[in-house]
Amino acid sequence: MGIPICDPGELPAPTENPEYKFECNGCGPKGMQVKESFGLYKCCNGHDLCYSTCGTSKDFCERVFKACMAKTCDAHAERAECKKQADSMTGMTGLFGGSFHARTQKGSPENGRLGACDCYAPADADRRWEEKFTEFYEKHSDPPMTLDEAGDKAKKVLSTYKPEQRGEVYYKIIKKYQKSTKETEFVWDNVKAEL
């Protein structure tokens, strides 16, 4: 179990702050980008996205990160060198990522960092997830959806998953619609805008 985001009796749901953006900076902590020549930066950007998507768990993010790294290295001519660097990166995030994940989910007001989640009473958290998915589908679907169509799609998708899986689903749809989301929902810090 990860570090709690909300107080007992409250549940996390995507922040309502319109200033919140997903931040990606390639491999390494912010301000200390690690050089690599294998294309692992896409996996690192995906890891950054996962950490900054409300409702994800650190364990889920680490599994997705490792799978992406393995797939990238399996396709690379210098597979052994790629795997060595990938193992180093996934080892570091596995050991030290817990507090970073929690800080990204909850925010760090003392450092002026917005959090991916706000905390709500359970019924209000359900409402917020539905609002967020509706807003997402209305804004990013291709072909475009009306508000009613987006609301129906949001309800259908959310009803398919358990409440504790909402963050994972949200992460997956952000990636699925990345052609649209990467232009409006992200801050790219000295890295190609690719997931």
ROLUMMAR-999117 format. One record per atom (N, C-alpha, C): residue number from 1; residue in one letter; atom name; x, y, z. Coordinates in steps of 0.001 Angstrom, whole numbers. Each point is the difference from the previous one (the first is absolute). Example, Ala and Ser with C-alpha at 12.3 -4.5 7.8 and 13.67 -1.06 7.14 Angstrom:
BEGIN
[1, 'A', 'N', [13190, -5690, 7800]]
[1, 'A', 'CA', [-890, 1190, 0]]
[1, 'A', 'C', [900, 1200, 0]]
[2, 'S', 'N', [-350, 1050, -720]]
[2, 'S', 'CA', [820, 1190, 60]]
[2, 'S', 'C', [-770, 1090, 730]]
***
This chain:
BEGIN
[1, 'M', 'N', [844, -1182, 0]]
[1, 'M', 'CA', [-844, 1182, 0]]
[1, 'M', 'C', [888, 1243, 0]]
[2, 'G', 'N', [-385, 986, -775]]
[2, 'G', 'CA', [790, 1216, -119]]
[2, 'G', 'C', [-254, 982, 1127]]
[3, 'I', 'N', [615, 1140, -119]]
[3, 'I', 'CA', [-167, 1084, 965]]
[3, 'I', 'C', [-1394, 595, -184]]
[4, 'P', 'N', [-795, 166, 1085]]
[4, 'P', 'CA', [-1364, 530, -150]]
[4, 'P', 'C', [-10, 1400, -606]]
[5, 'I', 'N', [-940, 212, -899]]
[5, 'I', 'CA', [-156, 1295, -663]]
[5, 'I', 'C', [-1013, 851, 761]]
[6, 'C', 'N', [-1058, -644, 481]]
[6, 'C', 'CA', [-1105, 719, 633]]
[6, 'C', 'C', [-183, -446, 1447]]
[7, 'D', 'N', [-733, 797, 741]]
[7, 'D', 'CA', [-349, -344, 1375]]
[7, 'D', 'C', [-990, -1158, 7]]
[8, 'P', 'N', [-98, -737, 1114]]
[8, 'P', 'CA', [-996, -1080, 91]]
[8, 'P', 'C', [-1400, 534, -307]]
[9, 'G', 'N', [-756, -780, -770]]
[9, 'G', 'CA', [-1352, 402, -381]]
[9, 'G', 'C', [-67, 800, -1283]]
[10, 'E', 'N', [1161, 357, -565]]
[10, 'E', 'CA', [42, 730, -1260]]
[10, 'E', 'C', [679, -858, -1064]]
[11, 'L', 'N', [-320, 301, -1258]]
[11, 'L', 'CA', [599, -714, -1120]]
[11, 'L', 'C', [594, 992, -995]]
[12, 'P', 'N', [1099, -391, -662]]
[12, 'P', 'CA', [586, 891, -1001]]
[12, 'P', 'C', [-756, -56, -1329]]
[13, 'A', 'N', [-44, 1131, -666]]
[13, 'A', 'CA', [-530, 109, -1356]]
[13, 'A', 'C', [771, 1143, -662]]
[14, 'P', 'N', [2, 52, -1339]]
[14, 'P', 'CA', [813, 1010, -694]]
[14, 'P', 'C', [-284, 1425, 479]]
[15, 'T', 'N', [1070, 743, 178]]
[15, 'T', 'CA', [-125, 1377, 468]]
[15, 'T', 'C', [-886, 824, -925]]
[16, 'E', 'N', [-682, 941, 600]]
[16, 'E', 'CA', [-822, 927, -777]]
[16, 'E', 'C', [787, 1254, -379]]
[17, 'N', 'N', [1244, 74, 413]]
[17, 'N', 'CA', [823, 1178, -306]]
[17, 'N', 'C', [357, 5, -1490]]
[18, 'P', 'N', [-459, 1009, -750]]
[18, 'P', 'CA', [253, 33, -1444]]
[18, 'P', 'C', [1475, 214, -352]]
[19, 'E', 'N', [806, 367, 974]]
[19, 'E', 'CA', [1427, 216, -244]]
[19, 'E', 'C', [805, -1290, -9]]
[20, 'Y', 'N', [-591, -1101, 471]]
[20, 'Y', 'CA', [750, -1249, 100]]
[20, 'Y', 'C', [303, -564, -1378]]
[21, 'K', 'N', [1271, -369, -215]]
[21, 'K', 'CA', [461, -635, -1237]]
[21, 'K', 'C', [863, -1203, 369]]
[22, 'F', 'N', [55, -977, -909]]
[22, 'F', 'CA', [908, -1130, 160]]
[22, 'F', 'C', [1388, 478, -392]]
[23, 'E', 'N', [996, -280, 843]]
[23, 'E', 'CA', [1371, 424, -281]]
[23, 'E', 'C', [858, -1187, -378]]
[24, 'C', 'N', [703, 121, -1126]]
[24, 'C', 'CA', [901, -1060, -459]]
[24, 'C', 'C', [1359, 612, -310]]
[25, 'N', 'N', [1055, -686, 442]]
[25, 'N', 'CA', [1345, 516, -214]]
[25, 'N', 'C', [981, -1087, -435]]
[26, 'G', 'N', [-519, -1063, -605]]
[26, 'G', 'CA', [905, -1068, -424]]
[26, 'G', 'C', [488, -790, 1198]]
[27, 'C', 'N', [1209, -532, -102]]
[27, 'C', 'CA', [537, -881, 1042]]
[27, 'C', 'C', [787, 785, 1046]]
[28, 'G', 'N', [-234, -315, 1243]]
[28, 'G', 'CA', [680, 666, 1105]]
[28, 'G', 'C', [-933, 961, 700]]
[29, 'P', 'N', [384, 422, 1205]]
[29, 'P', 'CA', [-831, 966, 725]]
[29, 'P', 'C', [22, 1359, -687]]
[30, 'K', 'N', [-1012, 790, 287]]
[30, 'K', 'CA', [-108, 1327, -602]]
[30, 'K', 'C', [1293, 787, 229]]
[31, 'G', 'N', [507, 563, -1080]]
[31, 'G', 'CA', [1225, 792, 74]]
[31, 'G', 'C', [1281, -822, -104]]
[32, 'M', 'N', [-113, -1331, -65]]
[32, 'M', 'CA', [1185, -869, -73]]
[32, 'M', 'C', [-228, -1088, -1051]]
[33, 'Q', 'N', [-294, 418, -1215]]
[33, 'Q', 'CA', [-316, -949, -1058]]
[33, 'Q', 'C', [1176, -932, -296]]
[34, 'V', 'N', [-295, -1285, -77]]
[34, 'V', 'CA', [1011, -1021, -281]]
[34, 'V', 'C', [97, -179, -1512]]
[35, 'K', 'N', [1201, 62, -521]]
[35, 'K', 'CA', [215, -204, -1438]]
[35, 'K', 'C', [-155, -1478, -318]]
[36, 'E', 'N', [-664, -286, -1109]]
[36, 'E', 'CA', [-136, -1381, -460]]
[36, 'E', 'C', [-227, 39, -1510]]
[37, 'S', 'N', [373, -1063, -677]]
[37, 'S', 'CA', [-79, -14, -1462]]
[37, 'S', 'C', [-852, -1143, -537]]
[38, 'F', 'N', [-871, -542, 845]]
[38, 'F', 'CA', [-773, -1167, -389]]
[38, 'F', 'C', [-1483, 298, -248]]
[39, 'G', 'N', [-431, 1218, 253]]
[39, 'G', 'CA', [-1417, 336, -116]]
[39, 'G', 'C', [-788, -282, 1269]]
[40, 'L', 'N', [725, -178, 1101]]
[40, 'L', 'CA', [-662, -275, 1276]]
[40, 'L', 'C', [-758, 1214, 535]]
[41, 'Y', 'N', [305, 1179, -547]]
[41, 'Y', 'CA', [-658, 1216, 486]]
[41, 'Y', 'C', [-1521, -102, -129]]
[42, 'K', 'N', [-495, -726, -1012]]
[42, 'K', 'CA', [-1455, -160, -136]]
[42, 'K', 'C', [-567, -748, 1205]]
[43, 'C', 'N', [712, -1030, 439]]
[43, 'C', 'CA', [-430, -749, 1190]]
[43, 'C', 'C', [59, 896, 1235]]
[44, 'C', 'N', [1042, 806, 83]]
[44, 'C', 'CA', [146, 913, 1144]]
[44, 'C', 'C', [-1101, 1051, -4]]
[45, 'N', 'N', [-342, 516, -1194]]
[45, 'N', 'CA', [-1119, 943, -90]]
[45, 'N', 'C', [-1297, -675, 442]]
[46, 'G', 'N', [-195, -1255, -416]]
[46, 'G', 'CA', [-1183, -741, 422]]
[46, 'G', 'C', [-27, -216, 1501]]
[47, 'H', 'N', [1178, -213, 596]]
[47, 'H', 'CA', [112, -160, 1459]]
[47, 'H', 'C', [-352, 1308, 698]]
[48, 'D', 'N', [507, 1116, -539]]
[48, 'D', 'CA', [-360, 1314, 558]]
[48, 'D', 'C', [-1509, 217, -75]]
[49, 'L', 'N', [-585, -342, -1149]]
[49, 'L', 'CA', [-1450, 132, -166]]
[49, 'L', 'C', [-725, -863, 1026]]
[50, 'C', 'N', [441, -1223, 161]]
[50, 'C', 'CA', [-668, -911, 931]]
[50, 'C', 'C', [41, 548, 1427]]
[51, 'Y', 'N', [1152, 459, 432]]
[51, 'Y', 'CA', [117, 562, 1347]]
[51, 'Y', 'C', [-922, 1208, 167]]
[52, 'S', 'N', [-181, 784, -1073]]
[52, 'S', 'CA', [-770, 1237, 121]]
[52, 'S', 'C', [-1455, -152, -428]]
[53, 'T', 'N', [-461, -1239, -160]]
[53, 'T', 'CA', [-1408, -273, -285]]
[53, 'T', 'C', [-686, -393, 1295]]
[54, 'C', 'N', [-997, 755, 379]]
[54, 'C', 'CA', [-700, -267, 1257]]
[54, 'C', 'C', [-536, -1422, 31]]
[55, 'G', 'N', [191, -646, 1135]]
[55, 'G', 'CA', [-580, -1310, 228]]
[55, 'G', 'C', [867, -1178, -381]]
[56, 'T', 'N', [1165, 249, -598]]
[56, 'T', 'CA', [897, -1115, -296]]
[56, 'T', 'C', [693, -434, 1288]]
[57, 'S', 'N', [483, -1224, 2]]
[57, 'S', 'CA', [828, -453, 1114]]
[57, 'S', 'C', [1448, -37, -473]]
[58, 'K', 'N', [913, 130, 923]]
[58, 'K', 'CA', [1418, -90, -354]]
[58, 'K', 'C', [299, -1355, -631]]
[59, 'D', 'N', [-570, -1075, 555]]
[59, 'D', 'CA', [254, -1348, -537]]
[59, 'D', 'C', [-450, -116, -1452]]
[60, 'F', 'N', [-1175, 528, -312]]
[60, 'F', 'CA', [-485, -19, -1382]]
[60, 'F', 'C', [979, 744, -908]]
[61, 'C', 'N', [426, 1194, 424]]
[61, 'C', 'CA', [921, 805, -812]]
[61, 'C', 'C', [1323, -731, -230]]
[62, 'E', 'N', [496, -679, 1014]]
[62, 'E', 'CA', [1265, -727, -138]]
[62, 'E', 'C', [-148, -1192, -954]]
[63, 'R', 'N', [-1123, -707, 63]]
[63, 'R', 'CA', [-228, -1126, -927]]
[63, 'R', 'C', [-43, 482, -1447]]
[64, 'V', 'N', [-724, 1077, -242]]
[64, 'V', 'CA', [-113, 549, -1354]]
[64, 'V', 'C', [1367, 486, -488]]
[65, 'F', 'N', [750, 638, 881]]
[65, 'F', 'CA', [1327, 521, -328]]
[65, 'F', 'C', [941, -1137, -399]]
[66, 'K', 'N', [46, -1050, 811]]
[66, 'K', 'CA', [877, -1142, -295]]
[66, 'K', 'C', [-382, -671, -1312]]
[67, 'A', 'N', [-1290, -154, -252]]
[67, 'A', 'CA', [-455, -637, -1241]]
[67, 'A', 'C', [395, 837, -1215]]
[68, 'C', 'N', [-134, 1308, 103]]
[68, 'C', 'CA', [390, 890, -1097]]
[68, 'C', 'C', [1500, -78, -256]]
[69, 'M', 'N', [787, 23, 1063]]
[69, 'M', 'CA', [1459, -91, -133]]
[69, 'M', 'C', [401, -1318, -658]]
[70, 'A', 'N', [-601, -1106, 437]]
[70, 'A', 'CA', [331, -1311, -570]]
[70, 'A', 'C', [-343, -46, -1484]]
[71, 'K', 'N', [-1169, 517, -358]]
[71, 'K', 'CA', [-419, 8, -1412]]
[71, 'K', 'C', [940, 860, -840]]
[72, 'T', 'N', [387, 1151, 511]]
[72, 'T', 'CA', [913, 892, -732]]
[72, 'T', 'C', [1356, -666, -198]]
[73, 'C', 'N', [523, -604, 1044]]
[73, 'C', 'CA', [1322, -633, -98]]
[73, 'C', 'C', [-31, -1249, -879]]
[74, 'D', 'N', [-1085, -760, 50]]
[74, 'D', 'CA', [-112, -1202, -844]]
[74, 'D', 'C', [64, 363, -1483]]
[75, 'A', 'N', [-445, 1203, -352]]
[75, 'A', 'CA', [-12, 432, -1399]]
[75, 'A', 'C', [1277, 734, -410]]
[76, 'H', 'N', [931, 187, 936]]
[76, 'H', 'CA', [1210, 784, -278]]
[76, 'H', 'C', [1174, -909, -363]]
[77, 'A', 'N', [823, 455, -954]]
[77, 'A', 'CA', [1171, -773, -433]]
[77, 'A', 'C', [984, -218, 1151]]
[78, 'E', 'N', [161, 992, 864]]
[78, 'E', 'CA', [902, -112, 1154]]
[78, 'E', 'C', [-805, -398, 1241]]
[79, 'R', 'N', [-646, -1153, -106]]
[79, 'R', 'CA', [-943, -444, 1021]]
[79, 'R', 'C', [617, -92, 1391]]
[80, 'A', 'N', [1172, -578, 115]]
[80, 'A', 'CA', [626, -198, 1315]]
[80, 'A', 'C', [304, 1338, 677]]
[81, 'E', 'N', [537, 952, -763]]
[81, 'E', 'CA', [308, 1319, 576]]
[81, 'E', 'C', [-1278, 746, 380]]
[82, 'C', 'N', [-992, -116, -867]]
[82, 'C', 'CA', [-1291, 631, 282]]
[82, 'C', 'C', [-590, -571, 1279]]
[83, 'K', 'N', [12, -1323, 119]]
[83, 'K', 'CA', [-569, -660, 1182]]
[83, 'K', 'C', [739, 400, 1277]]
[84, 'K', 'N', [1305, 150, -113]]
[84, 'K', 'CA', [789, 408, 1170]]
[84, 'K', 'C', [-440, 1387, 481]]
[85, 'Q', 'N', [-150, 933, -936]]
[85, 'Q', 'CA', [-429, 1344, 388]]
[85, 'Q', 'C', [-1449, -16, 493]]
[86, 'A', 'N', [-854, -759, -675]]
[86, 'A', 'CA', [-1408, -95, 415]]
[86, 'A', 'C', [-116, -581, 1410]]
[87, 'D', 'N', [763, -1058, 282]]
[87, 'D', 'CA', [-44, -611, 1335]]
[87, 'D', 'C', [441, 987, 1074]]
[88, 'S', 'N', [986, 818, -321]]
[88, 'S', 'CA', [462, 1015, 946]]
[88, 'S', 'C', [-1118, 1008, 293]]
[89, 'M', 'N', [-673, 438, -1058]]
[89, 'M', 'CA', [-1069, 996, 168]]
[89, 'M', 'C', [-1194, -568, 758]]
[90, 'T', 'N', [-433, -1202, -372]]
[90, 'T', 'CA', [-1158, -582, 685]]
[90, 'T', 'C', [346, -374, 1442]]
[91, 'G', 'N', [1252, -344, 248]]
[91, 'G', 'CA', [432, -274, 1367]]
[91, 'G', 'C', [-88, 1241, 873]]
[92, 'M', 'N', [416, 1130, -550]]
[92, 'M', 'CA', [-41, 1260, 764]]
[92, 'M', 'C', [-1433, 423, 302]]
[93, 'T', 'N', [-867, -50, -1009]]
[93, 'T', 'CA', [-1382, 415, 255]]
[93, 'T', 'C', [-700, -977, 931]]
[94, 'G', 'N', [342, -1289, -128]]
[94, 'G', 'CA', [-588, -993, 899]]
[94, 'G', 'C', [366, 248, 1454]]
[95, 'L', 'N', [1261, 376, 237]]
[95, 'L', 'CA', [458, 232, 1373]]
[95, 'L', 'C', [-434, 1345, 566]]
[96, 'F', 'N', [92, 1046, -826]]
[96, 'F', 'CA', [-165, 1360, 523]]
[96, 'F', 'C', [-1235, 736, -496]]
[97, 'G', 'N', [-840, -655, -797]]
[97, 'G', 'CA', [-1126, 695, -617]]
[97, 'G', 'C', [-1210, 241, 876]]
[98, 'G', 'N', [-118, -707, 1109]]
[98, 'G', 'CA', [-1208, 101, 821]]
[98, 'G', 'C', [-336, 1409, 446]]
[99, 'S', 'N', [983, 719, 508]]
[99, 'S', 'CA', [-281, 1357, 479]]
[99, 'S', 'C', [-269, 950, -1164]]
[100, 'F', 'N', [670, -224, -1143]]
[100, 'F', 'CA', [-261, 837, -1180]]
[100, 'F', 'C', [-1427, -218, -499]]
[101, 'H', 'N', [-418, -1273, -37]]
[101, 'H', 'CA', [-1358, -311, -444]]
[101, 'H', 'C', [-1017, 678, 918]]
[102, 'A', 'N', [171, -150, 1296]]
[102, 'A', 'CA', [-939, 590, 960]]
[102, 'A', 'C', [-34, 1518, -116]]
[103, 'R', 'N', [1172, 623, -142]]
[103, 'R', 'CA', [56, 1459, -122]]
[103, 'R', 'C', [-698, 482, -1265]]
[104, 'T', 'N', [116, -767, -1075]]
[104, 'T', 'CA', [-644, 387, -1249]]
[104, 'T', 'C', [-1506, -169, 108]]
[105, 'Q', 'N', [-436, -1070, 651]]
[105, 'Q', 'CA', [-1433, -224, 176]]
[105, 'Q', 'C', [-613, 1081, 900]]
[106, 'K', 'N', [658, 258, 1109]]
[106, 'K', 'CA', [-538, 895, 1029]]
[106, 'K', 'C', [365, 1465, -231]]
[107, 'G', 'N', [1132, 226, -631]]
[107, 'G', 'CA', [493, 1361, -163]]
[107, 'G', 'C', [918, 366, 1145]]
[108, 'S', 'N', [628, 1112, -158]]
[108, 'S', 'CA', [906, 499, 1014]]
[108, 'S', 'C', [-214, 1514, 109]]
[109, 'P', 'N', [-1067, 406, 712]]
[109, 'P', 'CA', [-342, 1423, 71]]
[109, 'P', 'C', [1150, 885, 476]]
[110, 'E', 'N', [812, -525, 934]]
[110, 'E', 'CA', [1121, 805, 512]]
[110, 'E', 'C', [1048, 276, -1084]]
[111, 'N', 'N', [36, -855, -1032]]
[111, 'N', 'CA', [923, 210, -1123]]
[111, 'N', 'C', [-711, 524, -1241]]
[112, 'G', 'N', [-1265, 362, 149]]
[112, 'G', 'CA', [-761, 534, -1124]]
[112, 'G', 'C', [-331, -1034, -1062]]
[113, 'R', 'N', [-2, -1287, 361]]
[113, 'R', 'CA', [-279, -1062, -974]]
[113, 'R', 'C', [-1446, -460, 137]]
[114, 'L', 'N', [-733, 62, -1103]]
[114, 'L', 'CA', [-1371, -473, -17]]
[114, 'L', 'C', [-31, -1520, 44]]
[115, 'G', 'N', [-1018, -554, 598]]
[115, 'G', 'CA', [-166, -1443, 38]]
[115, 'G', 'C', [-953, -471, -1081]]
[116, 'A', 'N', [170, -1258, -417]]
[116, 'A', 'CA', [-870, -589, -1010]]
[116, 'A', 'C', [-1412, -215, 541]]
[117, 'C', 'N', [-97, -180, 1315]]
[117, 'C', 'CA', [-1280, -339, 626]]
[117, 'C', 'C', [-447, 1070, 986]]
[118, 'D', 'N', [-1302, 83, 155]]
[118, 'D', 'CA', [-624, 674, 1125]]
[118, 'D', 'C', [-710, -1102, 786]]
[119, 'C', 'N', [-342, 275, 1248]]
[119, 'C', 'CA', [-662, -999, 840]]
[119, 'C', 'C', [-1470, 360, 182]]
[120, 'Y', 'N', [-854, -1014, -84]]
[120, 'Y', 'CA', [-1444, 197, 18]]
[120, 'Y', 'C', [-659, -1049, 878]]
[121, 'A', 'N', [-1225, 312, 439]]
[121, 'A', 'CA', [-869, -1027, 576]]
[121, 'A', 'C', [-278, -1014, -1115]]
[122, 'P', 'N', [-247, -1275, 338]]
[122, 'P', 'CA', [-145, -1030, -1038]]
[122, 'P', 'C', [-966, 344, -1145]]
[123, 'A', 'N', [-1191, 494, 297]]
[123, 'A', 'CA', [-963, 324, -1064]]
[123, 'A', 'C', [522, 1137, -880]]
[124, 'D', 'N', [671, 962, 608]]
[124, 'D', 'CA', [562, 1110, -763]]
[124, 'D', 'C', [1185, -457, -850]]
[125, 'A', 'N', [752, -993, 488]]
[125, 'A', 'CA', [1110, -548, -794]]
[125, 'A', 'C', [-552, -696, -1242]]
[126, 'D', 'N', [-1089, -757, 164]]
[126, 'D', 'CA', [-630, -645, -1161]]
[126, 'D', 'C', [-441, 1047, -1019]]
[127, 'R', 'N', [-633, 1067, 476]]
[127, 'R', 'CA', [-443, 1085, -876]]
[127, 'R', 'C', [1178, 622, -740]]
[128, 'R', 'N', [1099, 229, 725]]
[128, 'R', 'CA', [1163, 648, -607]]
[128, 'R', 'C', [627, -879, -1078]]
[129, 'W', 'N', [116, -1310, 256]]
[129, 'W', 'CA', [544, -894, -1030]]
[129, 'W', 'C', [-869, 39, -1252]]
[130, 'E', 'N', [-1314, -17, 179]]
[130, 'E', 'CA', [-888, 49, -1158]]
[130, 'E', 'C', [155, 1318, -754]]
[131, 'E', 'N', [87, 1107, 737]]
[131, 'E', 'CA', [228, 1307, -641]]
[131, 'E', 'C', [1302, 8, -799]]
[132, 'K', 'N', [1066, -521, 611]]
[132, 'K', 'CA', [1315, 25, -647]]
[132, 'K', 'C', [8, -832, -1272]]
[133, 'F', 'N', [-573, -1201, 56]]
[133, 'F', 'CA', [-38, -850, -1198]]
[133, 'F', 'C', [-880, 625, -1078]]
[134, 'T', 'N', [-1131, 577, 397]]
[134, 'T', 'CA', [-885, 660, -964]]
[134, 'T', 'C', [741, 1144, -685]]
[135, 'E', 'N', [637, 834, 799]]
[135, 'E', 'CA', [784, 1126, -521]]
[135, 'E', 'C', [1094, -503, -945]]
[136, 'F', 'N', [656, -1086, 386]]
[136, 'F', 'CA', [1077, -549, -809]]
[136, 'F', 'C', [-520, -457, -1363]]
[137, 'Y', 'N', [-1056, -811, -3]]
[137, 'Y', 'CA', [-529, -522, -1273]]
[137, 'Y', 'C', [-543, 1120, -879]]
[138, 'E', 'N', [-642, 983, 595]]
[138, 'E', 'CA', [-525, 1116, -794]]
[138, 'E', 'C', [1147, 767, -669]]
[139, 'K', 'N', [1098, 150, 705]]
[139, 'K', 'CA', [1124, 799, -497]]
[139, 'K', 'C', [919, -772, -959]]
[140, 'H', 'N', [188, -1288, 209]]
[140, 'H', 'CA', [1055, -718, -723]]
[140, 'H', 'C', [-471, -1086, -969]]
[141, 'S', 'N', [-1274, -349, -8]]
[141, 'S', 'CA', [-448, -1080, -879]]
[141, 'S', 'C', [85, 385, -1468]]
[142, 'D', 'N', [294, -995, -807]]
[142, 'D', 'CA', [64, 187, -1446]]
[142, 'D', 'C', [-747, -1156, -645]]
[143, 'P', 'N', [-1171, 227, -565]]
[143, 'P', 'CA', [-631, 1293, -260]]
[143, 'P', 'C', [-540, 621, 1293]]
[144, 'P', 'N', [-209, 1321, -20]]
[144, 'P', 'CA', [-455, 695, 1207]]
[144, 'P', 'C', [-1342, -533, 513]]
[145, 'M', 'N', [-167, 83, 1303]]
[145, 'M', 'CA', [-1248, -414, 648]]
[145, 'M', 'C', [-715, 1221, 552]]
[146, 'T', 'N', [-1334, -76, 15]]
[146, 'T', 'CA', [-776, 1024, 694]]
[146, 'T', 'C', [161, -241, 1501]]
[147, 'L', 'N', [-459, 935, 794]]
[147, 'L', 'CA', [66, -146, 1450]]
[147, 'L', 'C', [-780, -1237, 453]]
[148, 'D', 'N', [-1177, -213, -572]]
[148, 'D', 'CA', [-800, -1175, 379]]
[148, 'D', 'C', [693, -1302, -391]]
[149, 'E', 'N', [574, -40, -1206]]
[149, 'E', 'CA', [723, -1200, -434]]
[149, 'E', 'C', [1204, -262, 898]]
[150, 'A', 'N', [719, 1069, 333]]
[150, 'A', 'CA', [1173, -139, 872]]
[150, 'A', 'C', [-413, -479, 1384]]
[151, 'G', 'N', [-1117, 509, 516]]
[151, 'G', 'CA', [-496, -436, 1300]]
[151, 'G', 'C', [-392, -1466, 1]]
[152, 'D', 'N', [-655, -437, -1075]]
[152, 'D', 'CA', [-369, -1414, -118]]
[152, 'D', 'C', [1233, -886, -70]]
[153, 'K', 'N', [998, 433, -773]]
[153, 'K', 'CA', [1244, -770, -123]]
[153, 'K', 'C', [704, -73, 1357]]
[154, 'A', 'N', [63, 1127, 723]]
[154, 'A', 'CA', [639, 31, 1318]]
[154, 'A', 'C', [-674, -976, 953]]
[155, 'K', 'N', [-1338, 17, 43]]
[155, 'K', 'CA', [-731, -904, 892]]
[155, 'K', 'C', [276, -1453, -361]]
[156, 'K', 'N', [8, -301, -1303]]
[156, 'K', 'CA', [231, -1373, -445]]
[156, 'K', 'C', [1397, -476, 395]]
[157, 'V', 'N', [1006, 828, -251]]
[157, 'V', 'CA', [1380, -388, 328]]
[157, 'V', 'C', [159, -164, 1504]]
[158, 'L', 'N', [-472, 960, 771]]
[158, 'L', 'CA', [153, -69, 1456]]
[158, 'L', 'C', [-745, -1186, 604]]
[159, 'S', 'N', [-1133, -384, -586]]
[159, 'S', 'CA', [-765, -1128, 547]]
[159, 'S', 'C', [693, -1340, -255]]
[160, 'T', 'N', [932, -27, -929]]
[160, 'T', 'CA', [705, -1229, -358]]
[160, 'T', 'C', [1111, -344, 988]]
[161, 'Y', 'N', [453, 991, 766]]
[161, 'Y', 'CA', [1154, -180, 889]]
[161, 'Y', 'C', [-368, 263, 1451]]
[162, 'K', 'N', [780, -589, 894]]
[162, 'K', 'CA', [-146, 261, 1427]]
[162, 'K', 'C', [499, 1415, 292]]
[163, 'P', 'N', [-522, 643, 1048]]
[163, 'P', 'CA', [453, 1359, 325]]
[163, 'P', 'C', [1521, 122, 165]]
[164, 'E', 'N', [643, -1029, 557]]
[164, 'E', 'CA', [1452, 84, 205]]
[164, 'E', 'C', [782, -144, -1305]]
[165, 'Q', 'N', [-664, -291, -1114]]
[165, 'Q', 'CA', [674, -108, -1300]]
[165, 'Q', 'C', [-159, 1259, -848]]
[166, 'R', 'N', [-717, 983, 491]]
[166, 'R', 'CA', [-292, 1189, -802]]
[166, 'R', 'C', [1266, 730, -456]]
[167, 'G', 'N', [974, 98, 874]]
[167, 'G', 'CA', [1243, 667, -377]]
[167, 'G', 'C', [718, -721, -1128]]
[168, 'E', 'N', [3, -1336, 65]]
[168, 'E', 'CA', [646, -791, -1054]]
[168, 'E', 'C', [-705, 212, -1344]]
[169, 'V', 'N', [-1336, 20, 37]]
[169, 'V', 'CA', [-768, 215, -1224]]
[169, 'V', 'C', [258, 1400, -548]]
[170, 'Y', 'N', [5, 978, 891]]
[170, 'Y', 'CA', [253, 1381, -423]]
[170, 'Y', 'C', [1377, 108, -664]]
[171, 'Y', 'N', [1007, -607, 597]]
[171, 'Y', 'CA', [1351, -20, -579]]
[171, 'Y', 'C', [-31, -593, -1416]]
[172, 'K', 'N', [-696, -1126, -149]]
[172, 'K', 'CA', [-35, -677, -1300]]
[172, 'K', 'C', [-705, 831, -1060]]
[173, 'I', 'N', [-1093, 698, 365]]
[173, 'I', 'CA', [-679, 790, -1027]]
[173, 'I', 'C', [776, 1266, -344]]
[174, 'I', 'N', [734, 542, 961]]
[174, 'I', 'CA', [854, 1163, -319]]
[174, 'I', 'C', [1029, -415, -1045]]
[175, 'K', 'N', [616, -1163, 190]]
[175, 'K', 'CA', [975, -500, -978]]
[175, 'K', 'C', [-673, -322, -1331]]
[176, 'K', 'N', [-1177, -617, 55]]
[176, 'K', 'CA', [-708, -373, -1233]]
[176, 'K', 'C', [-287, 1228, -860]]
[177, 'Y', 'N', [-374, 1090, 622]]
[177, 'Y', 'CA', [-348, 1228, -717]]
[177, 'Y', 'C', [1150, 1004, -3]]
[178, 'Q', 'N', [1247, -493, 66]]
[178, 'Q', 'CA', [1136, 897, 168]]
[178, 'Q', 'C', [193, 986, -1142]]
[179, 'K', 'N', [-475, -321, -1183]]
[179, 'K', 'CA', [138, 950, -1104]]
[179, 'K', 'C', [-657, 1331, 371]]
[180, 'S', 'N', [-1104, -71, 725]]
[180, 'S', 'CA', [-710, 1196, 449]]
[180, 'S', 'C', [492, 483, 1359]]
[181, 'T', 'N', [178, -927, 948]]
[181, 'T', 'CA', [321, 410, 1372]]
[181, 'T', 'C', [1383, 617, 122]]
[182, 'K', 'N', [973, -476, -788]]
[182, 'K', 'CA', [1371, 476, 200]]
[182, 'K', 'C', [168, 1485, -320]]
[183, 'E', 'N', [-924, 552, -773]]
[183, 'E', 'CA', [77, 1421, -342]]
[183, 'E', 'C', [-618, 897, 1066]]
[184, 'T', 'N', [-964, -527, 754]]
[184, 'T', 'CA', [-754, 864, 911]]
[184, 'T', 'C', [99, -370, 1467]]
[185, 'E', 'N', [344, -1242, 314]]
[185, 'E', 'CA', [-74, -473, 1379]]
[185, 'E', 'C', [1362, -143, 673]]
[186, 'F', 'N', [1086, 233, -737]]
[186, 'F', 'CA', [1333, -305, 498]]
[186, 'F', 'C', [905, 1218, 40]]
[187, 'V', 'N', [1007, -99, 862]]
[187, 'V', 'CA', [1166, 878, -21]]
[187, 'V', 'C', [1172, -917, -313]]
[188, 'W', 'N', [708, 275, -1093]]
[188, 'W', 'CA', [1146, -813, -428]]
[188, 'W', 'C', [1267, 742, 370]]
[189, 'D', 'N', [791, -560, 890]]
[189, 'D', 'CA', [1192, 652, 528]]
[189, 'D', 'C', [1250, -546, -690]]
[190, 'N', 'N', [421, 676, -1069]]
[190, 'N', 'CA', [1252, -327, -677]]
[190, 'N', 'C', [23, -1442, -526]]
[191, 'V', 'N', [-1135, -450, -547]]
[191, 'V', 'CA', [-95, -1356, -534]]
[191, 'V', 'C', [-1028, 3, -1140]]
[192, 'K', 'N', [161, -925, -953]]
[192, 'K', 'CA', [-977, -122, -1084]]
[192, 'K', 'C', [-1370, -329, 572]]
[193, 'A', 'N', [-1028, 575, -598]]
[193, 'A', 'CA', [-1366, -199, 458]]
[193, 'A', 'C', [-530, -1333, -527]]
[194, 'E', 'N', [514, -1090, 562]]
[194, 'E', 'CA', [-378, -1346, -416]]
[194, 'E', 'C', [-164, -902, 1204]]
[195, 'L', 'N', [-997, -866, -83]]
[195, 'L', 'CA', [-232, -990, 1052]]
[195, 'L', 'C', [204, -1395, -560]]
***
